Amino acid sequence: MRLRVEFTTEPFDLDEAPAHALVAREVIETAELDAVDVGPFGNTAEGAAGRVLTAVDALLRKSLEAGATRISLQVNVIDDGIGEGDR
C-alpha cells in the first residue's frame, strides 16, 4: 500500500522558518519517501505505507518537541495499480 501525507505545522512565521517547521522538513526529506514537496504553507510526501507512518510518527514527536503548537495532517491511500488478482 502507498500513502500520501499532507501536513502543516504552526505557529506560522512568514519572516523566518520556525524551528518546528525546519524539523518537520528534515524528517520528511530524510525519510526515503517519494514525491516530497515542502513549502511555507503545506507539505506533501508519498511512499510505502510503513515508511510514511514511521515518518509521521517522527514528524509529530519532533515537531512538538521543537515548539509546534498545532500540526494538521491528512493521510490518503494512493492506488498502487495492483488489482485484486495481482496480490
N, C-alpha and C positions, 0 to 999 in steps of 0.2 A: 504494500500500500504506500502511496505517496501522499504527502500533506503539504499544504501551503499555510504559512503563518504570516499574519499581518499584525503589526504592533506599533504602539506609540508609548513613550514614557513622558511623564510630566513631573514637575512643572517645566514649562517651556521657557527658554531664554533665547530670543532672536539675535542677541548680540554675540553670544558665545555659547558653544555647546556645553551643557552641564555635564558633570561627571557621570551621572546615571545614564545619559544618552551615549556617552563615549564607551562606557562599559557594555551597554546593550549592543552597540555596533561591533565591538570587539568579539563578544560572544558569538554573534551571528556570523561574522566574517571568518572566524576560526573553526566553525562547527562542521566543515566539509559538507555544506549544503549547496544546492544548485540554485541558479537564478536569484542570487542575492541582490537586493536593491535597497539601499539605505538613503534616507533623505531627511530633511529637517521636520517634515510633518507626518511621516509614515515610513514604515519599513516592511519589506516582504522578503520571504525566502521560501524555497521549495526543496523537498528532499525526501528520502526514505523516512517512513514513519518513526522508526526508532531514533534516528538522528535528529529529526525535528523535535520530538518530545524531549529528548535529552537537552537540546539547545534551549527549549522553552523553560525547562526547569532551571537551568543555569541562568538564563536571562532574568527570570523572576527573582531568584535569590540574590544575584549580584547587583541588579539594578536597584532593588530595595535597599541593600546594604550601602549603595553609593548615593542614596538620598532621594530616590524616586518616591513620590507621594501617591502616584496613580500610574498604573500600567493597564492599557487597554489592548486586548489581543483577540484575534479571531483565528481559528484553525479550521481549514476546509480539507476534505478528502478530494484528491485530484484523480480523475480517471486515468488509470495507468495503462489502458489499452489492452489489458488481459481479459479475455472473455471467460465466462464460467467454465467452458470446456478446456481452457488453456491452463487452469490452476493445478 
